Amino acid sequence: MKTEILKLLQSSTESVSGQEICNRFSVSRTAVWKVINQLKEEGYCIEAVQNKGYRIISAPDILTEAEIASRLKTDWAGSTLSCKEETDSTNTDCKKLAEQGALHGLLCTADTQIAGRGRRGRTWESPKGTSISMTLLLRPEIKPDQAPQLTLVMALAIARAVSRLCSETCSIKWPNDILLNNKKICGILTEMSAEMDYVHYVVIGCGINVNQDFVPMELEQIATSIKMETGTRNQRSELIAEILQDFEQLYQQFLSSGDLSSFVEEYDNYLVNRGRVVRVLDPKGEFEGEALGISPNGELFVKTAAGETVKVYAGEVSVRGIYGYV
């Protein structure tokens, strides 16, 4: 009931009468009063006017189940929520719940992560109250070799949502970083449990720098936050809801086509590497070339100095700009 009342209040621009809330959810005025007080204790500023009702003046930037659920406009993404104040890793939490039978669409979040991991085992800092640490559980009927493409699906969803909410065009550094003004605001880590020809589940973890006022000195040249670049604080729950809404749409397109073909062009428009000389850090031998865009299967096309166009696979190599991060 708490989530439903909160969703009603947040969706209304005018006061909602206590009687209307009672009638809609078949509860007593005392029950409504208790929920309103709970919300106030959590930091919601709620105006209560006699003969008019309740209206939310402002909402706290918190990641509770009620707050996130009240923002969602999705069919299945986030249909089940597991929200913690602190955790080692939302990917680890999500995998544990997946092993216990959690359903497709489970979203795990944490206000802070103390052992977050990025690609290739790197750490990911998640300061309390300022960032998004979330992991989405999928149980897709796809082949294991298709799972890495889901990283690119999520990257495009995040780039869309951040660009729309912040009126600032993001870019994607293939395959799993989201940038603002050529600095990283987000990393994505996709993991799966699979057999030779069957996927048990996939978890897609996202760490997004939202409202930080600074980043560690050693990262100042390559990392930033949305607030640092735009000067504006953003409601993290709203951004989560927007990302999941975009992801649902793109995921359905991915399942329908069996690859990324329906949005390769859109992805390439966000691709910061496109048209730039990059260094491919392949264990078999580094080489340089011009990044051209992605294939329908998510590989990066790179044209070498010899004029040969090769496909670079995300799971095997890293790509760096010739003069630095991008």
Secondary structure, DSSP 8 states (H G I E B T S, - for coil): -HHHHHHHHHH-SS-B-HHHHHHHHT--HHHHHHHHHHHHHTT-EEEEETTTEEEEEE------HHHHHHH---SSTTSEEEEEEEES-HHHHHHHHHHTT--TTEEEEEEEESS-B-GGG-B--B-TTTEEEEEEEE---S-GGGTTHHHHHHHHHHHHHHHHHHTS--EEETTTEEEETTEEEEEEEEEEEE-SS-EEEEEEEEEEE-S-S---GGGTTTB--HHHHHS----HHHHHHHHHHHHHHHHHHHHHHSSSGGGHHHHHHHBTTTTSEEEEE-TT--EEEEEEEE-TTS-EEEEETTS-EEEE-TTT-EEEETTB--
